Amino acid sequence: MLANPAFQSLVRARRRFAWALTAIMLAVYFGYILTLAFRPALLGRQLTLGQPMSVGIPVGFGMFAVTFLLVAVYVHRTNTVYDQRISDLKQGAEK
């Protein structure tokens, strides 16, 4: 199975996809942390004058939304693309 070109292609595709999502997630989180470190006034600015909420709060919730979105994208792709390819590989190996 390990020498099967279709299996190797599947492994490469899954790894590439996982690393792409990881890079996006790291960019989001490090962007937030670096903004807090070097431009804290940007996230500390009031969202609406006279209200206590700062810009950083919706940005933080946005980070959670991005996290959930990336998880949903990964699960959808796994269930629709990779699971089908795995099933095809298993059926081919059984023959």
C-alpha positions in Angstrom: 0.0 0.0 0.0 2.8 2.4 0.9 4.3 2.1 -2.6 1.0 2.7 -4.3 1.2 6.0 -6.3 -2.5 6.8 -5.6 -1.8 6.5 -1.8 1.3 8.6 -2.0 -0.7 11.2 -3.9 -3.4 11.2 -1.3 -0.8 11.6 1.5 0.8 14.6 -0.3 -2.6 16.2 -1.0 -3.7 15.9 2.6 -0.4 17.1 4.0 -0.4 20.1 1.7 -3.9 21.0 2.6 -3.3 20.6 6.3 -0.2 22.8 6.1 -2.1 25.5 4.2 -4.7 25.6 6.9 -2.0 25.6 9.6 -0.3 28.6 7.9 -3.6 30.5 7.7 -4.3 29.9 11.4 -0.7 30.8 12.4 -1.0 34.0 10.4 -4.2 35.0 12.1 -3.0 34.3 15.6 0.5 35.8 15.2 -1.0 38.8 13.4 -3.3 39.4 16.5 -0.4 38.8 19.0 2.0 41.1 17.0 -0.7 43.8 16.8 -1.1 43.6 20.6 2.6 43.8 21.1 3.5 46.5 18.7 0.2 48.5 18.1 -1.9 48.0 21.2 -3.7 51.3 20.7 -5.1 50.0 17.4 -7.0 47.2 19.2 -7.7 49.3 22.2 -9.5 52.0 20.3 -13.2 52.4 21.2 -15.5 50.7 18.7 -18.2 53.4 19.3 -17.6 56.6 21.1 -19.0 56.5 24.6 -19.2 52.7 24.7 -16.8 50.6 26.6 -16.2 48.0 23.9 -12.9 48.2 22.0 -12.0 47.1 18.5 -10.0 44.2 20.0 -13.1 42.4 21.2 -14.8 41.8 17.8 -11.4 41.1 16.3 -10.9 38.4 19.0 -14.3 36.9 18.2 -13.4 37.1 14.5 -10.3 34.9 15.3 -12.6 32.3 16.8 -14.9 32.5 13.8 -11.9 32.0 11.5 -10.9 29.0 13.6 -14.3 27.4 13.3 -14.4 28.1 9.6 -11.1 26.5 9.0 -12.2 23.4 11.0 -15.4 23.3 9.0 -13.5 23.5 5.7 -11.1 20.7 6.8 -14.0 18.4 7.9 -15.9 19.1 4.7 -12.9 18.4 2.5 -12.0 15.3 4.5 -15.6 13.9 4.3 -16.1 14.7 0.7 -12.7 14.2 -1.0 -10.3 12.3 1.2 -12.7 9.7 2.5 -13.8 8.8 -1.0 -10.2 8.4 -2.1 -9.4 6.3 0.9 -12.5 4.1 0.2 -11.3 3.7 -3.4 -7.8 2.7 -2.3 -9.2 0.2 0.2 -11.4 -1.4 -2.5 -8.5 -1.5 -4.9 -6.3 -3.2 -2.2 -9.0 -5.8 -1.5 -9.1 -7.0 -5.1 
